[in-house]
Amino acid sequence: MALGAAKSASGVRQTATNERELAAMKLTIERAALLRALGHVQSVVERRNTIPILSNVLLRAEDGQLSLSATDMDLEIVASVAAQGARKGATTAPAHTLYDIVRKLREGAQIELDAAGDKGTLALRSGRSSFTLACLPPEDYPLMPSGDLAHSFALSAADLRRLIDRTRFAISTEETRYYLNGIFLHAAKSNDLPMLRAVATDGHRLARMEIPLPEGASGMPGVIVPRKTVTELRITTASSPPGTTRSSKSSASSSPRRWIGSRPSPPRRAGR
């Protein structure tokens, strides 16, 4: 009995040690790289949030890379940047506060991030400046599922920009008709030629744009890409190389340099 209790206590201590090691993140990163990644992911974080963890950005260091994730439960953005001396670990920090701090540091500065898992804080140091931010446990951070995307195809940033720019002006802003609050992306035929078609309407006007169907997109289910996701995709593709688009009946993602995932609405008839 005593031996069993000792083993159990040892297992609990080992688990606690592993959790602390996971959270004990430490790295050095260049200001411009961190600011660029933060500027993109923090745009999805709402200023006022009833769920505290959604006000934070998830920071995860591994294999010389720092991964930053942010979500509002409908849209998730993940950006990765190179970091020096990255010690494996993860934490979360207030997204807008962290962005404001990094933005006000001098150009060309090196930033050291040190997350003490047992204290629940993130220390940020750069030159003579030092900041300590309160953190929430990384294991509590909600992640959108990125698997089960049955269709995958390559789409150039230029083509994606064309689809967005020619249709997004017609997206409805009427929240009660949620199925019009996005771009309907689907495979179709035009003069017996397979096309990738983007359609948007607010009930008064309709915009449609087509490009030749990319390889791998045949048979893809129609998805409505939400307005907020459309906006983020347009920003991301402003200066991006060709990327990969994936879709399923319940989710879609695009990855030029950053991963943007969303939960599209199921297509409905606009007249209903």
Order of alpha helices (4+ residues) and beta strands (2+ residues): alpha-beta-alpha-beta-beta-beta-beta-beta-alpha-beta-beta-beta-beta-alpha-beta-beta-beta-beta-alpha-beta-beta-beta
